[in-house]
Amino acid sequence: MKQENYHQLISWGRCSKRKADFVKIIQGLEEQTQEQREQTLMLKDEMGFQMFDNNDLFLNVDEACDFLRIKKSWLYQNHKISGMPSHNVGRKLLFKRSELAAWVLGQ
């Protein structure tokens, strides 16, 4: 904010009538923001959108090996044979952390 605009706001806020107008403007903006948040939440619910938590992150091969504490060579050789859940994105092999945890618990 420019220095002169800042001083205008300060002097404008000192006058009680203008201060009341200033407070009303801010309250109106806060109400609009709250309405927009509510509309966004309603749209997300309608679309079935769920926010990702840390368990739904995709892991690359190195991260999956660290998470499972296995060697990379074992993962490449046995991930299909063992039924390990994986996703191919182009040439990349990715794993969902939540799916890996469920797979380990189901073993």
C-alpha positions, 0 to 999 in steps of 0.5 A, a space after each residue: 500500500 502506498 504511504 499516502 493511501 495508508 495515511 488517508 486510511 488512518 485519518 479516515 478511521 479517526 473520524 467516528 462517522 467514517 470509522 463506523 462506515 469503515 467497520 461496516 465495509 469490513 463486516 460486509 467483506 467478512 460476510 461475503 468471504 464467509 458466504 463464498 466459503 460456504 458455497 465452496 464447501 457446498 460445491 465440493 460436497 455436491 461433486 464428491 470432492 474430498 481433500 487429500 490427507 497425508 495417507 492419500 499421497 502418491 509415493 515414487 519407488 524410493 519413497 515406497 521402499 522407505 515407507 515399507 522398509 524394503 529394497 528397491 530390487 525386491 519391489 521391482 521384481 515382486 510388486 506385481 506377483 505379490 499383489 502390491 497396489 501400484 499405479 503406472 503414470 507413463 513410465 513412472 511407477 507410483 504407490 498410494 500410501 494408504 493403499 500400501 498400508 492397507 495391503 501390508 495390514 491385509 498380508 
